[in-house]
Amino acid sequence: MNKSHSQSPQPVTLRQAFWYWLKLGFISFGGPAGQISIMHQDLVEQKRWISEKRFLHALNYCMLLPGPEAQQLATYIGWLMHRTWGGIIAGLLFILPSLFLLILLSWVYIRFGQVPEVAGVLYGIKPAVTAIVLFAAHRIGSRALKNGVLWTLAVLAFLAIFVLQAPFPLIVLFAALLGAIGGRIAPQKFTVGGGHGATKHSFGSALIDDDTPIPEHARFRWSHLLKIVGAGLLLWGGMMGYLCGQYGWNGALTQMGWFFTKAALLTFGGAYAVLPYVYQGAVEHYHWLSATQMIDGLALGESTPGPLIMIVTFVGFLGGWSQLPFGPDSALMAAIAAALVVTYFTFLPSFLFILAGGPLVESTHGNLKFTAPLSAITAAVVGVILNLAVFFAWHVFWPQGFSGHFDGIAALIGAGALLALFRYKAGVIPVIAASGAAGWLFLFLVPWLVKSFS
């Protein structure tokens, strides 16, 4: 064991945690799989703020919830370490850099249109994101799939979503039922970490370790639950009431608040599970933006930090720009207001789920009756993440489908990114930056050089 890992880590102040969560907000590329992988590497392996078993226990709960699981996991860990404000700070900083960046990019997109050089950078980033997701599936799977039973669950989950196109909530429910049954029949197969003490030998003691008592603020109390629920209803109802009173129920901002509240409660399985719903509502029903603009927004969401569901910021910005709720002379102000409104209503439920449900989850720590189903869910999620990697690879390497041409350049960039991650343990930011540069080089610089010297 590394000597530094044999010593207990120093207590972490709220100020120190603030700077870490702010940094995470700027480097959280790669979608939920990549973001969870980054947090595992930082908080479990290096900083040792939380043990792997407690990390996976929190992750299992977040996987059950609608909403962005990586952002909710950050909120959960922040809350567990530094009470309510710690959770709010962690959750907000996870999305704020992406929020401001997407508002800026949305304005550039509308004002200047599609710039070919930017398209070249995005061309290189997409295969890198594919590699990041695949690498994250490997990292999480190597720790969560400790025996043949859990491996089988992961394979079945992959086949269910890839072949049968089963909805993610159904996969989660089925895995939880199998875990509940398996926890009674063969409990040793459903203990996180495989029962070999790998976490202790690999990373050393953590601030929130396997046997660390539940903090006082994390103990379940009915008074606390009712307080959080009441605050949530006030925050949601107050804002919705203001929008309705100011612009009417049929006003664009009011309808955005209502629509994205429903979307927030349907995001089981991450952004890709809810994108068809957002597309159907924002493009086909409300006509806030066009289909082409929706696809371009997805490309921006893939290439910026933060949860992929942050694409709703782009949708809101373009919706406000087109609907002009403040009049024709205030297009930019309306666009920014709409982006803030949809982001508020999309993420508010995520904070409430963690702050209200966290004490209930902590009370189940170490109770096999609850942890066995959650362990099974973790195994199933590995299969779902692998399906996401296949989904990316299919659309990036065969942009016209399997009947079309194979994009060898994109495959080469993806292979280089995968090699950098697996072989050289490169960080996500350098891989993203190098891949974007390679995409620009292949699509623009090389043809320009050929033309210049021909």
N, C-alpha and C positions, 0 to 999 in steps of 0.2 A: 504493500500500500504506500502511496505517496506520503511523505512525512507530513506535508501540510494537511492532508486529508485525515491524518490520525489525530489531529487536534480539533476541538470543537470550534465551529465558526463563531465569530464575534456577533453580538446582537446588532440588529439593523434598525436604524432610526427611520422615522417617516421621511426625513429629508433625503437620506440615502436611497430609500425605496423610490421616492419621487423621481430622482435622476435616472434610476434604472428604468422605470416605466416610461419615462419620456424618451429615452434611447430606444426602447423596444418599439415605441410607436413609429419611429423612423426606419427601423430595420426589419419590420415584420412583413417581409415579402413571402411569396410562395403559398398563399391561401392558408386555410386552417391547419393543414398537415405540416406545412413549413413553419408556421408560427408556433404550433405546439412543440415541434422539434427544437426550435430556437429556445423556447422557455425551458424545455427539459434539459438541454445542454447547459444553459446558464444557471438555472435555479436549483436543479437536482445534482448535476455533475460537478459544476465549478464553484458556484457560490454556496451551495448546500443550505439554502434557506428552507427547503422542505425535502423530506425523504421521498423516494420513488413510490412507495406504497401510498403515502398520503397524496402525492401528486396524481397518481392514477385513480385514486378514490374520488378526488375532486373532478378529474377529467371525465370519469364515468357519469357523474351526475350532469355535467355540462352537456354531454352527448345526448342525454335524455331530453334536454330542453329545446324548445324552439328558439332560434336565434343563433348568432355567431359563437360557436363553442370556444374558440380561442380567446376572444374578448371576454367571454364569461369566465373562462379559466383564470385569466389575469385578474379579473374582478374578485373572484373567489380567493385567490392566494393573497391579494392585497388586503381583503377583508379579514382573512384568517390571521394575518400578521399584525395589522394595524387598525382593526375595528372598522366601523362604517366608512369613515373618511378615507381609510386606506383602500377600501374596495372602490369607492367612487373615484379616487385619484387614479388608481390603476386602470379602471375601465375607461375613464375619459381620455387619459393620455394614450391609450391604445388606439383611439380613433381620431383624436384631434389633428395630428399631423396629416393624416390622409384626408380629413375633411377640408382643411385649408388648401391642400395641394390639389384636390379634385375640383374645388371651386375655381382655383386659378386656371387649371387645365381646361375646365369647361368654358371659361371665358375666352381663353386662347382658341379653343376649338370653334366657338361661334364666330369670333371676331376675325380670325385669319384662315379658317377652313383647314382642309387636310394638307399638311406639309409633307412632301415625299420623304424628306430626310427623317422625320419623326416616324413615318411608317417603316423605314428601314431599321430603326432602333427597336420598334415593337416586333418586327419580324425576327430579330435575334433573341428577344426576351422570351417569346412564347416557348421555344424548345427548352430554354433554361428552366422555365417554370415547370415544364413536364419532368425534367430531371430532378428538380427540387422536391416535387410531390412524390416521385418514386423513391428517392432517398429517404424521405420522411417516413414513408410506409415501411421501409426496411428497418429504420431505427426503432420505431414504435413496435413493429412486429417482433423484432429480435428480443424485446424486453417483455412484451405482453404474452407472446405465444410460447409458453414454457413446456407444453406437452402436446401429444397427438390430438387430444380432445379439442383444445383451443385452436390448434391448426385446422382441424376439420371444420370448426365453426367459421373460421376466417374464409376458408375455401367455399363453403356453402353460401356465405354472405356475398362473396364475389360473384358466384354463379347466379344467385337470386337477382342481383341488381343488373348484371351484365347480360345474362341470357334471358331471364324472365321479366326484366325491367320492373321488379317488385318495388313498391314505394318504400322509402327509407323507414318511416314509422313502423311498417309491418315487419321489416327486418329486425328492428330494435326490439319490438314486442316478442317476436319469435325467439330471439337470442336470450332475452330476459327469462322467458318461460323455460327454455332449455337449461339456463343457468340455475333457476330455482329448483328444477327437478334434479339436475346433476349435483347441486350442492348437498342434497339429501342422500343421493346414492353413492357418489364418489367425491366427498368434500375436498380431498387432497388435490383434485384436478382443477379446482376453481379458486385457489388461493393466489392472489397477486404476487408475482415474484417467484413462483415455482417452489417455494419452501426451501430454497437452498441458501438463503441469506446473501444473495448476490449483491443486493444493494449495499449492505454494510461493508462487504469486502471491496466493492468497486469504488464507492464514493465517500465513505466515512460517515461520521455522525452528522446530523442536520439540526438546524435550529428547531424546526418542527419535525421531530423524528417519529418513527413508528410508534414508540411507546410514550411520546410526549402527551401529557394530559390535555384534554380539550380546554382551550382558554376560556376564561369566565364569560367573555362577551359572546362566545360561540356556543354557549349552552342554550338549549331550546327553552323559550318562555312564551306563553300565550300572549302576554302583554306586548312583548317585542314584535311578535308576528302581526298582531292587530295594528300596532303602530306603523309598521312598514307598509302593510296593505292600505291603511288609511292615507298615508303619505303618497303612495302610488296613485290612488284614485284621485287625490287632490291635484297632483301634478298633471295627470292625464285630463281629468275633467276640467280643470282650470284653463288649460291651454285650448282644449277643444271648445269650451264655452266662449272664450275670448274670440277665437276665429269665427265661430258661428254668429256671435253677436256683431262682430265687425264686418264680416263679408257675406253672411247668410249661409244656410246649410249647403246650398249649391255653389257657393264660391269655390274657386280653384284651390285656395290654400286649405279651406275646410275639408274639401273632398280628398286632398292629398293626405291630410292628417288621418282621416278615417280609413282611407285605402291602405296606407302603410301601417296603421295599427293592425289591421287584419293580416297584412303580409308578415308582420313581425311574429304573429302567433302561428304562422304556417311554415316557418323556416326550419323545419326538422331536416337534418342532414346537410345543413349549410346553404350557401348561396345558390348552388346549382339546383337544389331541390325547389327553390322558390322563384327562380328566374322565369320559368314559363308563366307563372301567375302574374309576376310584375309585367312581363311582356304583354300578356293578354289585356291587362287593365290599362297600363300606361300608353300602349301603342294602339291597340284595337278599340278599346272602349272610350277612354278619355281623350285620346289623340294628343297627349302632351308632347310627344316626339315621334319620329318616324322609325321604321324598322331598321333602316341603315344607321341611324343615330344610336339606336339601342345597341347594335353590334359594336359600333365604335366606342361606346361607353364601357362595354365589357372589356375591350382591349385596354382601355385606360385603367379599369379596375384591376386587371391582371398585372399591370406593370407598376402599380403604386403600392406603398405599404398599407397595412390595415386589412380588415376583413373584406373579402370580395363583395359582400353585400353592400359595401360602400358605394357600389354603382348607383344606389338609390339617390345619392347626393347629385350625381350627374343627371339622373332622370328628373329630380326636382328642379335643378338649375334650368334645364332646357324647358321643363314645363312652365316654370315661372316666366321665362323669357317669351314663350309663345302665347301664354294666356294673359299676360300683362294685368295682373290684379290691381296694380297701383296706377294704371294709366299708361299711355304710349310713351310718355317722356321719362318713365322710371323703369325701363326694362332691366337694367343691371341690378337695381335695388330689389325688384320683384324676384329676379332669378336667385339672388343670394338668400332672400327671405324664404323662398320655396325650398331651397337646398337645406337650410337650417330646419325648417318645419319637418320635412320628410325624415331627416336624420334623427331628430328628436323623437318622433313617434316610432321610428324603427328600433331604436336602442333603449328606450325607456323600459320596456318589459324585461330586457336582459338584466338590468340592474336590480329590478324588483325580484326576479326569480332567484337571484343569488343572495341578496340581503335577507329575503324572507325564508328561503329554503335551506340556506347554508347550515343553520343550527340543526335542522332535522337530519341533514346528511352527515354532519359531524357525529351525531349520536349513533349512527350506524357503523362508524369506523370499527373494524375488527369483528363485527357481527356477521358471521358467514351467511346467515339467513338473508342479509342484504347485499353483502359483497360478492357472493357467488353469481347472482344475476348480473351485477355490474361488471364482473370479470368477463363473463360471456359476451356482454355488450362490447367491451373493449376489443375482444377477439373479432367480433363481427365488423366493427368499425375499421379494422385493419384491411379487411376485404373490400370494404366500401372505398377506402382511400386508394387502394390499388386500382379499383375500377375508375377512379377519377384520373389516375395517371394514364390508363389505357385510353380514356376519353380524350385527354389532351393529345396523346401521341397520334391517335387516329386523325384528329382534325388539323394537327400541325404538319404531320408528315405526309398525309394524303388530303390536301385541302379541297380537292374535288371528289373525295370519296375513293374507295379502293379501285373503282373503275378508271379513275384519273391517274395523273402522273405522280410518281413518288418524289417528294422534295428532298433530294440528297443533301443540299446545303443545310437545310434546317436539321436534318438528321445528324449531320456532322457537328453542328453547333451543340445539339442536344447531347451527343456522345462526349464531346469535350467537357460540357458542364457536368455530366455524370462522372466522368473520370476525375475531374477536379474535386468533386464532393466526396467520392468514395476513396480514391487513392491518395489525394493530397490534403484531404480534410479542409478544403477551402471554405471560407465563409460565404453566406448567401449574398451579401452585397457585392464582393468582388466577382462572383459568378454572374450575377445579374448585369453588372457593369461591363464585364468582358464580353458577354454574349450579345448585349445590345450593340457594342462597338463592332463585333464581328458581323452582325446583321447589316449594319450600315455600310461596312466595308464591302461585303459581298454584293449588296444591291446597288450601291451608288459609286463607290470609289473605283472598284475594279472595272465596271463598264466605262467609266469616265477615262481611266488610264488607257484602256484598249482603244477608245475612240480618239484620244489625243495622239497616240503613236501610230495610228493606222493611216 
